[in-house]
Amino acid sequence: MRPLVERALETLAENPDLAAALTAAPSEIRASIPIVFGASDFVSQSCTRDRRLFADLVSSADLLKRLTRAEFVARAPAIASATAAGAGADGSAAPLVSDADFMAALRR
């Protein structure tokens, strides 16, 4: 296992809330964590930095669910609508959403 993956897993194990969330997660999710963390440093770092994100992800049924197109569309408009709502009446562009705000909205 890569050192970054090992460190991320250690970080999860060191936090009682995250360790409990992982222990309570279905076996498919527990088995996939090292694979997912190994495939994406971004996901690994996001989950170890934003502990609520990790707990929400592993406790949600979404990780084991194949979302339909309609479900993806239903989740996306909140970000797009917030940006489009800022468009000026004169046709000027809507203000851009910061990367941090965009990523936070995606996690919701």
N, C-alpha and C positions, 0 to 999 in steps of 0.2 A: 504494500500500500504506500502511496506517496506520502511524504512527510506532512504536506499541507492537509491532506485528508485525515491523517492520524491526529494532527493537532486540532482540527475542527471537531472530530469525534471526542477527543479529550475535553475540549471546551464544553461540549454538550453534556458530557458525563459529570463534569465538575459543578454544573448548575442543577440544584435539586429539582427545580420546576421543569427544566428542559429534559432532564433524565426521566422524570415521571411521565412527561408527555410522550417521550419516545417509548418508554416501557408500555404505556397504555395503547400505543398505536398498533394497528393490525400488523401481522408478521410480514406481509408484502411490503409495507412501508418501511419497517425496520430493516429488512434485507436490502432495500433499494438505496438507503441513505449513503452508504459508502460509494456505491456506483454513481449516484447523482453528484455527490461531492467530488468524486474523481473526474467526472466529465465536465464539471463547471466550477471553476474557482469563484466565479461571480455568485453562484447559488450558495456555495459553501461559506463564503465570506458574509453574504447577506444574512444567512441563517444564524451565524455565530455573532454577528453584530446586533441584529435586530431580533432579540430573543422572543418577542411577542410574535413576530412573523413565523418563526420555526414552530412554536407551540400551536399557533392557529393552523398552519399547514398540516401538521401531523394529526391534529385532532379533527380536521375537516374531512368529510367524505369525498371532497373534490379530487384528491390525489388518486383515488381509485376509480374515478368516474370519467367516462369519455363524454366530454361536453359536445353538445350538438352545435351546429352553426348558430342557431337561434339563441342558445345560451351564451355563446361568445359575444354575439351582437348585443344581447341584453346587458352584458357587463361593460362593454366598451363605450357606450354613448356618454356616460357620466364625464369622462375625460374630454371627449370630442365636444360635447355640448358646452362644457365650461369654457373651452377655448373659443368656440364659435360665438358664444354669447357676448364675447368681448369685441366682436367685429364692429367697426364703426359704421354709422349710417352712410358715410361717404364712400363706403367700399374699402376703407383701409383695412389692412390685415388685423386679425385678432392677435392679441398679445400672446407670445409664446409661453407655454407652461414650463417652468424650470424642470430640469432633469429630476431633481429630488421630489418635487411635487408630482410629476408624472409617475415615477416609480412608486411613490406612496399610494397614489390612486390605483395603480395596477394591482397592488397587494390587497386592496379592499374588496 
